[in-house]
Amino acid sequence: MTQKQTKSAMVGPRQFQWQGGGWFGCVIGGSAWLVPMSAILALNGQPMLALVPSGCCVLTILVGLALWHNRDGVRPFRALIGMLILFSITTPFAWFTVATNATADSLVLLNWPHSIAITAMVALICPTIAIFFCFLEHSHHGTSKQANQDA
């Protein structure tokens, strides 16, 4: 009889560690808004345009699952920054593609904001979070308890 071996997540050397709730909260939270956008576009006669947010959603979920599956060989902070870089690309791409190609009716159904501030926020939120996390990870507040215990 063979026993299934469980993976042991790689321990990060500093603040960030693998944790399922945080990881899947990041992945699902960063991509969930794309699902209703896709549905509204598809149901409003724009199925080709709906493929853009759908594709971005599927891509981010697949990358998130792949990184989680390989957490025994990927440091948690690098994986998190990788996801934030991916979100920094897919979020503005989906946003600007829909903003410039959706019909007026679709934009009304999506309750689309017409604000420069919101558009700037969409473009800058993920890079800003990534920079903030870099400061947290490399601050001099010590290392993780688990990393110290393993040393």
Backbone as ProteinMPNN parsed JSONL, in Angstrom:
{"seq_chain_A": "MTQKQTKSAMVGPRQFQWQGGGWFGCVIGGSAWLVPMSAILALNGQPMLALVPSGCCVLTILVGLALWHNRDGVRPFRALIGMLILFSITTPFAWFTVATNATADSLVLLNWPHSIAITAMVALICPTIAIFFCFLEHSHHGTSKQANQDA", "coords_chain_A": {"N_chain_A": [[0.831, -1.169, 0.0], [0.577, 2.173, -0.881], [1.503, 5.309, 0.429], [0.266, 8.585, 0.377], [2.316, 11.327, 0.038], [2.543, 14.311, 1.813], [2.924, 17.692, 0.808], [5.41, 19.944, 1.879], [5.333, 23.238, 2.636], [7.526, 25.738, 1.403], [9.514, 27.589, 3.587], [9.507, 30.999, 4.16], [12.131, 33.447, 4.467], [11.586, 35.725, 5.918], [9.018, 37.979, 6.687], [6.689, 37.093, 5.192], [4.755, 34.18, 4.719], [3.662, 30.959, 3.523], [0.208, 30.556, 3.473], [-2.94, 29.257, 3.438], [-5.53, 30.576, 3.551], [-4.899, 33.306, 3.224], [-3.546, 33.186, 0.774], [-5.431, 32.11, -1.106], [-7.411, 33.955, -0.719], [-6.211, 36.207, -1.807], [-5.92, 35.379, -4.51], [-8.59, 34.739, -5.314], [-9.954, 37.048, -4.525], [-8.679, 38.975, -6.086], [-9.471, 38.322, -8.624], [-12.203, 37.833, -8.749], [-14.003, 39.912, -9.375], [-13.977, 39.997, -12.089], [-15.654, 38.047, -13.07], [-18.551, 38.705, -12.827], [-18.408, 40.915, -14.528], [-17.716, 39.756, -16.992], [-19.977, 38.134, -17.375], [-22.075, 40.025, -17.558], [-21.292, 41.446, -19.844], [-21.367, 39.371, -21.765], [-24.084, 38.61, -21.672], [-25.194, 40.914, -22.572], [-24.857, 41.035, -25.265], [-22.171, 41.126, -26.072], [-20.214, 38.956, -26.408], [-17.623, 38.373, -27.346], [-16.021, 40.422, -26.329], [-16.411, 39.84, -23.67], [-14.736, 37.723, -23.322], [-12.25, 38.753, -22.69], [-12.127, 39.763, -19.88], [-12.867, 37.276, -18.796], [-10.797, 35.567, -19.644], [-8.602, 36.787, -18.355], [-9.338, 36.325, -15.714], [-9.361, 33.483, -15.568], [-6.664, 32.993, -16.186], [-5.316, 34.204, -13.976], [-6.296, 32.66, -11.857], [-5.391, 30.094, -12.577], [-2.584, 30.481, -12.538], [-2.299, 31.157, -9.837], [-3.158, 28.738, -8.633], [-1.18, 27.022, -9.654], [1.153, 28.077, -8.492], [0.527, 27.652, -5.795], [0.383, 24.856, -5.776], [3.035, 24.267, -6.22], [4.284, 25.151, -3.931], [6.172, 24.024, -2.313], [8.55, 24.463, -3.52], [8.782, 27.123, -4.069], [9.416, 30.293, -2.849], [7.393, 32.025, -0.48], [7.12, 34.87, -0.552], [8.125, 35.604, -3.063], [6.267, 34.308, -4.689], [3.926, 35.697, -4.004], [4.579, 38.31, -4.847], [4.866, 37.739, -7.533], [2.187, 37.104, -8.181], [1.023, 39.602, -7.685], [2.306, 41.135, -9.632], [1.255, 39.9, -11.887], [-1.477, 40.563, -11.494], [-1.119, 43.303, -11.757], [-0.868, 43.553, -14.43], [-3.068, 42.166, -15.646], [-5.37, 43.336, -14.464], [-5.475, 46.218, -15.193], [-5.452, 45.748, -17.965], [-7.848, 44.295, -18.513], [-9.67, 46.178, -17.526], [-9.204, 48.576, -19.094], [-9.604, 47.589, -21.662], [-12.305, 46.819, -21.625], [-13.431, 49.306, -20.939], [-12.902, 50.838, -23.211], [-14.082, 49.436, -25.295], [-16.631, 48.471, -24.736], [-20.185, 48.7, -25.167], [-22.339, 51.564, -24.736], [-24.648, 50.817, -23.363], [-23.782, 48.46, -22.075], [-21.83, 49.515, -20.37], [-23.426, 51.056, -18.698], [-24.948, 49.035, -17.472], [-22.896, 47.771, -16.123], [-22.406, 49.649, -14.276], [-20.374, 51.501, -14.671], [-17.66, 53.485, -13.673], [-16.899, 56.903, -14.394], [-14.433, 58.275, -13.929], [-11.364, 59.871, -13.549], [-9.769, 59.468, -11.328], [-10.54, 56.934, -10.353], [-9.829, 55.338, -12.503], [-7.058, 55.766, -12.493], [-6.503, 54.615, -10.022], [-7.097, 51.931, -10.56], [-5.007, 51.316, -12.277], [-2.819, 51.66, -10.612], [-3.075, 50.374, -8.116], [-2.29, 47.621, -7.616], [0.571, 47.606, -8.208], [1.293, 49.419, -6.183], [0.578, 48.067, -3.831], [2.356, 45.918, -4.075], [4.834, 47.234, -3.816], [4.56, 48.217, -1.2], [4.422, 45.758, 0.185], [7.003, 44.863, -0.347], [8.486, 46.657, 1.197], [7.54, 45.857, 3.728], [8.437, 43.181, 3.81], [11.195, 43.464, 3.701], [11.811, 45.025, 5.823], [13.307, 45.92, 8.968], [12.253, 44.441, 11.087], [12.804, 42.022, 12.122], [12.896, 38.425, 11.641], [10.775, 35.754, 10.468], [9.005, 33.793, 12.909], [8.839, 31.054, 12.47], [10.894, 30.637, 10.613], [13.062, 31.246, 12.226], [12.868, 29.171, 14.081], [13.427, 26.982, 12.504], [16.078, 27.333, 11.955]], "CA_chain_A": [[0.0, 0.0, 0.0], [1.382, 3.391, -0.95], [0.978, 6.448, 1.174], [0.426, 9.867, -0.292], [3.153, 12.226, 0.808], [2.065, 15.685, 1.791], [3.953, 18.679, 0.5], [5.761, 20.883, 2.929], [5.522, 24.557, 2.034], [8.814, 26.368, 1.642], [9.447, 28.637, 4.6], [10.142, 32.249, 3.763], [13.123, 33.88, 5.447], [11.196, 36.944, 6.638], [7.648, 38.191, 7.151], [5.631, 36.412, 4.455], [4.782, 32.718, 4.728], [2.524, 30.344, 2.844], [-0.975, 30.379, 4.308], [-4.015, 29.015, 2.479], [-6.563, 31.607, 3.548], [-4.35, 34.52, 2.626], [-3.213, 32.95, -0.629], [-6.622, 31.999, -1.943], [-8.085, 35.245, -0.631], [-5.544, 37.05, -2.803], [-6.231, 34.9, -5.862], [-10.026, 34.879, -5.596], [-10.307, 38.46, -4.388], [-8.14, 39.751, -7.199], [-10.052, 37.937, -9.914], [-13.651, 37.612, -8.668], [-14.743, 40.999, -10.015], [-13.992, 39.777, -13.538], [-16.736, 37.11, -13.412], [-19.785, 39.411, -13.19], [-18.152, 41.756, -15.696], [-17.821, 38.878, -18.164], [-21.37, 37.707, -17.531], [-22.877, 41.161, -18.028], [-20.929, 41.702, -21.243], [-21.866, 38.273, -22.606], [-25.547, 38.671, -21.711], [-25.592, 42.155, -23.231], [-24.517, 40.957, -26.682], [-20.752, 41.335, -26.341], [-19.512, 37.76, -25.937], [-16.186, 38.408, -27.658], [-15.402, 41.299, -25.338], [-16.488, 39.131, -22.386], [-13.606, 36.796, -23.236], [-11.078, 39.42, -22.102], [-12.098, 39.569, -18.423], [-12.9, 35.834, -18.485], [-9.44, 35.048, -19.828], [-7.764, 37.312, -17.272], [-9.752, 35.617, -14.501], [-8.87, 32.101, -15.649], [-5.203, 33.044, -16.112], [-4.859, 34.464, -12.609], [-6.62, 31.504, -11.01], [-4.474, 29.001, -12.926], [-1.252, 30.804, -12.014], [-2.396, 31.028, -8.383], [-3.184, 27.305, -8.3], [0.134, 26.442, -9.965], [2.094, 28.498, -7.454], [0.168, 26.942, -4.563], [0.763, 23.45, -5.955], [4.496, 24.193, -6.163], [4.737, 25.933, -2.783], [7.33, 23.382, -1.694], [9.754, 24.897, -4.229], [8.7, 28.557, -4.352], [9.332, 31.103, -1.63], [6.084, 32.675, -0.424], [7.138, 36.276, -0.957], [8.277, 35.653, -4.526], [4.98, 33.918, -5.277], [2.997, 36.806, -3.796], [4.962, 39.398, -5.753], [4.507, 37.266, -8.878], [0.744, 37.289, -8.358], [0.741, 41.037, -7.763], [2.74, 41.582, -10.96], [0.233, 39.421, -12.822], [-2.641, 41.438, -11.31], [-0.759, 44.626, -12.274], [-1.036, 43.492, -15.889], [-4.413, 41.737, -16.046], [-6.41, 44.256, -13.995], [-5.641, 47.342, -16.119], [-5.766, 45.262, -19.312], [-9.289, 44.028, -18.572], [-10.379, 47.434, -17.28], [-9.117, 49.496, -20.224], [-10.213, 46.951, -22.828], [-13.76, 46.951, -21.485], [-13.782, 50.732, -20.954], [-12.804, 51.404, -24.561], [-14.784, 48.639, -26.302], [-18.004, 48.114, -24.355], [-21.236, 49.622, -25.604], [-22.851, 52.443, -23.676], [-25.587, 50.022, -22.558], [-23.005, 47.573, -21.2], [-21.195, 50.329, -19.329], [-24.477, 51.412, -17.734], [-25.243, 47.824, -16.693], [-21.741, 47.516, -15.265], [-22.273, 50.791, -13.372], [-18.984, 51.871, -14.93], [-17.326, 54.842, -13.23], [-16.258, 57.778, -15.382], [-13.591, 59.111, -13.087], [-9.924, 59.725, -13.746], [-9.202, 58.948, -10.078], [-10.768, 55.486, -10.281], [-8.998, 54.738, -13.546], [-5.685, 55.785, -11.984], [-6.427, 53.626, -8.951], [-7.054, 50.607, -11.189], [-3.669, 51.117, -12.829], [-1.751, 51.793, -9.612], [-3.314, 49.695, -6.838], [-1.465, 46.41, -7.435], [1.982, 47.96, -8.013], [1.45, 50.068, -4.882], [0.556, 46.999, -2.826], [3.614, 45.169, -4.214], [5.901, 48.052, -3.222], [4.327, 48.2, 0.245], [4.822, 44.443, 0.683], [8.471, 44.805, -0.382], [8.946, 47.339, 2.406], [7.253, 44.989, 4.875], [9.285, 41.986, 3.778], [12.609, 43.791, 3.895], [11.993, 45.914, 6.97], [14.194, 45.345, 9.985], [11.462, 44.021, 12.251], [13.132, 40.637, 12.446], [12.508, 37.381, 10.704], [9.602, 35.003, 10.912], [9.227, 32.867, 14.017], [9.061, 29.709, 11.943], [12.226, 30.601, 10.021], [14.01, 31.194, 13.339], [12.797, 27.85, 14.695], [14.05, 26.021, 11.599], [17.515, 27.599, 11.854]], "C_chain_A": [[0.886, 1.246, 0.0], [0.701, 4.5, -0.173], [1.25, 7.722, 0.39], [1.257, 10.775, 0.604], [2.61, 13.642, 0.689], [3.234, 16.621, 1.516], [4.181, 19.568, 1.71], [6.069, 22.218, 2.257], [6.895, 25.102, 2.387], [8.622, 27.516, 2.635], [10.175, 29.863, 4.074], [11.091, 32.731, 4.847], [12.692, 35.076, 6.294], [9.726, 36.915, 7.021], [6.618, 37.275, 6.502], [5.844, 34.905, 4.433], [3.578, 32.206, 3.947], [1.394, 30.146, 3.846], [-2.171, 30.337, 3.372], [-5.061, 30.106, 2.401], [-6.096, 32.891, 2.886], [-4.083, 34.359, 1.143], [-4.462, 32.926, -1.497], [-7.508, 33.237, -1.826], [-7.527, 36.226, -1.65], [-5.982, 36.663, -4.212], [-7.7, 35.139, -6.206], [-10.443, 36.349, -5.52], [-9.827, 39.316, -5.545], [-8.772, 39.446, -8.534], [-11.571, 37.837, -9.907], [-14.461, 38.686, -9.391], [-14.846, 40.818, -11.526], [-15.15, 38.883, -13.978], [-18.041, 37.844, -13.721], [-19.603, 40.341, -14.388], [-18.305, 40.944, -16.974], [-19.263, 38.485, -18.429], [-22.23, 38.833, -18.087], [-22.562, 41.466, -19.486], [-21.502, 40.634, -22.162], [-23.379, 38.341, -22.756], [-26.068, 39.931, -22.396], [-25.102, 42.199, -24.683], [-23.068, 41.227, -27.033], [-19.925, 40.14, -25.863], [-18.016, 37.765, -26.249], [-15.44, 39.295, -26.658], [-15.393, 40.634, -23.963], [-15.336, 38.147, -22.214], [-12.378, 37.441, -22.594], [-11.087, 39.293, -20.579], [-12.156, 38.099, -18.018], [-11.511, 35.231, -18.58], [-8.495, 35.518, -18.74], [-8.064, 36.592, -15.962], [-9.181, 34.199, -14.478], [-7.35, 32.073, -15.516], [-4.728, 33.248, -14.678], [-5.156, 33.293, -11.679], [-5.673, 30.343, -11.302], [-3.064, 29.257, -12.406], [-1.246, 30.675, -10.491], [-2.395, 29.578, -7.931], [-1.832, 26.65, -8.553], [1.165, 26.825, -8.907], [1.804, 27.794, -6.13], [0.614, 25.486, -4.643], [2.277, 23.271, -5.806], [5.077, 24.957, -4.976], [5.902, 25.285, -2.045], [8.633, 23.814, -2.365], [9.784, 26.385, -4.541], [8.583, 29.306, -3.025], [8.028, 31.899, -1.635], [6.088, 34.129, -0.893], [7.282, 36.415, -2.468], [6.977, 35.289, -5.224], [3.977, 35.06, -5.16], [3.317, 37.969, -4.731], [4.659, 39.002, -7.197], [3.028, 37.445, -9.161], [0.4, 38.771, -8.48], [1.202, 41.632, -9.091], [1.726, 41.14, -12.006], [-1.026, 40.272, -12.716], [-2.367, 42.84, -11.856], [-0.886, 44.702, -13.787], [-2.487, 43.206, -16.249], [-5.503, 42.72, -15.625], [-6.555, 45.465, -14.918], [-5.99, 46.894, -17.541], [-7.263, 45.018, -19.456], [-10.069, 45.336, -18.449], [-10.388, 48.324, -18.525], [-9.708, 48.899, -21.494], [-11.727, 47.083, -22.777], [-14.166, 48.42, -21.586], [-13.795, 51.303, -22.366], [-13.628, 50.655, -25.596], [-16.223, 48.28, -25.963], [-18.982, 49.154, -24.897], [-21.679, 50.479, -24.422], [-23.819, 51.692, -22.768], [-24.848, 49.105, -21.584], [-22.365, 48.353, -20.063], [-22.209, 50.772, -18.276], [-24.801, 50.208, -16.854], [-24.113, 47.477, -15.725], [-21.566, 48.604, -14.2], [-20.852, 51.349, -13.444], [-18.694, 53.294, -14.472], [-16.636, 55.63, -14.349], [-15.396, 58.79, -14.642], [-12.126, 58.816, -13.373], [-9.285, 59.099, -12.503], [-9.375, 57.433, -9.984], [-9.928, 54.769, -11.325], [-7.537, 54.697, -13.104], [-5.504, 54.744, -10.888], [-6.324, 52.211, -9.519], [-5.646, 50.312, -11.699], [-2.591, 51.035, -11.75], [-1.908, 50.945, -8.36], [-2.4, 48.485, -6.631], [0.025, 46.725, -7.345], [2.243, 48.622, -6.658], [1.467, 49.033, -3.758], [1.858, 46.207, -2.872], [4.771, 45.935, -3.577], [5.773, 48.066, -1.696], [4.774, 46.866, 0.848], [6.337, 44.27, 0.643], [9.059, 45.503, 0.841], [8.708, 46.481, 3.642], [8.22, 43.812, 4.944], [10.729, 42.31, 4.134], [12.844, 44.795, 5.016], [12.833, 45.194, 8.018], [13.442, 44.975, 11.252], [11.73, 42.569, 12.612], [12.677, 39.675, 11.372], [11.312, 36.636, 11.257], [9.966, 34.06, 12.048], [9.556, 31.475, 13.506], [10.45, 29.595, 11.321], [13.288, 30.531, 11.113], [14.026, 29.822, 13.995], [13.496, 26.807, 13.837], [15.559, 26.182, 11.541], [18.303, 26.836, 12.89]], "O_chain_A": [[1.826, 1.351, 0.787], [-0.525, 4.598, -0.136], [2.324, 7.904, -0.183], [0.942, 10.967, 1.778], [2.266, 14.104, -0.399], [4.367, 16.377, 1.93], [3.257, 19.893, 2.455], [6.96, 22.307, 1.412], [7.369, 24.952, 3.514], [7.684, 28.305, 2.523], [11.31, 29.777, 3.605], [10.876, 32.451, 6.026], [13.354, 35.409, 7.277], [9.246, 35.944, 7.607], [5.757, 36.734, 7.195], [6.942, 34.414, 4.17], [2.603, 32.927, 3.737], [1.611, 29.625, 4.94], [-2.394, 31.271, 2.601], [-5.444, 30.522, 1.308], [-6.815, 33.487, 2.085], [-4.351, 35.26, 0.348], [-4.544, 33.633, -2.502], [-8.276, 33.534, -2.741], [-8.272, 36.978, -2.278], [-6.367, 37.519, -5.008], [-8.014, 35.68, -7.266], [-11.202, 36.828, -6.363], [-10.495, 40.272, -5.937], [-8.631, 40.219, -9.481], [-12.176, 37.763, -10.977], [-15.508, 38.383, -9.964], [-15.708, 41.419, -12.168], [-15.582, 38.95, -15.129], [-18.603, 37.628, -14.795], [-20.532, 40.536, -15.172], [-18.946, 41.388, -17.926], [-19.718, 38.502, -19.573], [-23.031, 38.61, -18.995], [-23.471, 41.717, -20.277], [-22.057, 40.948, -23.214], [-23.901, 38.148, -23.854], [-27.242, 40.008, -22.758], [-24.951, 43.277, -25.258], [-22.763, 41.53, -28.186], [-19.042, 40.289, -25.018], [-17.227, 37.211, -25.483], [-14.352, 38.944, -26.201], [-14.467, 40.844, -23.179], [-14.995, 37.778, -21.09], [-11.55, 36.74, -22.012], [-10.13, 38.756, -20.022], [-11.563, 37.711, -17.012], [-11.093, 34.474, -17.704], [-7.675, 34.741, -18.25], [-7.153, 36.286, -15.192], [-8.59, 33.774, -13.485], [-6.807, 31.222, -14.811], [-3.834, 32.54, -14.214], [-4.348, 32.973, -10.807], [-5.203, 29.679, -10.377], [-2.419, 28.345, -11.888], [-0.295, 30.143, -9.917], [-1.719, 29.222, -6.966], [-1.384, 25.82, -7.762], [1.959, 25.987, -8.478], [2.728, 27.387, -5.425], [1.161, 24.948, -3.68], [2.738, 22.238, -5.321], [6.237, 25.366, -5.012], [6.554, 25.939, -1.231], [9.713, 23.557, -1.831], [10.706, 26.861, -5.203], [7.744, 28.977, -2.188], [7.607, 32.393, -2.681], [5.151, 34.566, -1.562], [6.625, 37.257, -3.079], [6.622, 35.893, -6.237], [3.258, 35.357, -6.115], [2.414, 38.545, -5.338], [4.241, 39.841, -7.994], [2.648, 37.884, -10.246], [-0.435, 39.145, -9.304], [0.556, 42.536, -9.62], [1.377, 41.906, -12.904], [-1.59, 40.665, -13.737], [-3.278, 43.496, -12.361], [-0.998, 45.788, -14.355], [-3.077, 43.917, -17.063], [-6.468, 42.915, -16.364], [-7.66, 45.726, -15.394], [-6.736, 47.578, -18.242], [-7.878, 45.483, -20.415], [-11.023, 45.564, -19.192], [-11.447, 48.773, -18.963], [-10.258, 49.628, -22.32], [-12.358, 47.422, -23.778], [-15.149, 48.741, -22.254], [-14.618, 52.163, -22.679], [-13.858, 51.184, -26.683], [-16.961, 47.825, -26.836], [-18.644, 50.327, -25.059], [-21.422, 50.151, -23.264], [-23.822, 51.894, -21.553], [-25.229, 48.983, -20.42], [-22.361, 47.898, -18.919], [-21.881, 50.853, -17.093], [-24.917, 50.339, -15.636], [-24.355, 46.951, -14.639], [-20.697, 48.502, -13.334], [-20.22, 51.628, -12.425], [-19.415, 54.218, -14.848], [-15.883, 55.069, -15.145], [-15.612, 59.999, -14.725], [-11.709, 57.659, -13.432], [-8.363, 58.292, -12.618], [-8.452, 56.728, -9.576], [-9.375, 53.703, -11.053], [-6.853, 53.696, -13.319], [-4.475, 54.071, -10.827], [-5.554, 51.391, -9.018], [-5.154, 49.191, -11.568], [-1.557, 50.402, -11.96], [-0.949, 50.808, -7.602], [-1.798, 48.346, -5.566], [0.702, 46.166, -6.482], [3.295, 48.409, -6.056], [2.283, 49.122, -2.84], [2.408, 45.861, -1.827], [5.596, 45.347, -2.877], [6.771, 47.941, -0.987], [5.425, 46.84, 1.893], [6.902, 43.6, 1.507], [10.01, 45.011, 1.448], [9.576, 46.387, 4.51], [8.752, 43.492, 6.007], [11.405, 41.52, 4.792], [13.935, 45.35, 5.146], [13.034, 43.982, 7.937], [13.94, 45.174, 12.36], [10.948, 41.958, 13.34], [12.145, 40.071, 10.336], [10.892, 36.871, 12.39], [11.1, 33.588, 12.137], [10.436, 30.798, 14.037], [11.115, 28.571, 11.48], [14.297, 29.844, 10.956], [15.081, 29.354, 14.423], [14.088, 25.862, 14.358], [16.257, 25.261, 11.119], [19.528, 26.948, 12.94]]}, "name": "protein", "num_of_chains": 1, "seq": "MTQKQTKSAMVGPRQFQWQGGGWFGCVIGGSAWLVPMSAILALNGQPMLALVPSGCCVLTILVGLALWHNRDGVRPFRALIGMLILFSITTPFAWFTVATNATADSLVLLNWPHSIAITAMVALICPTIAIFFCFLEHSHHGTSKQANQDA"}
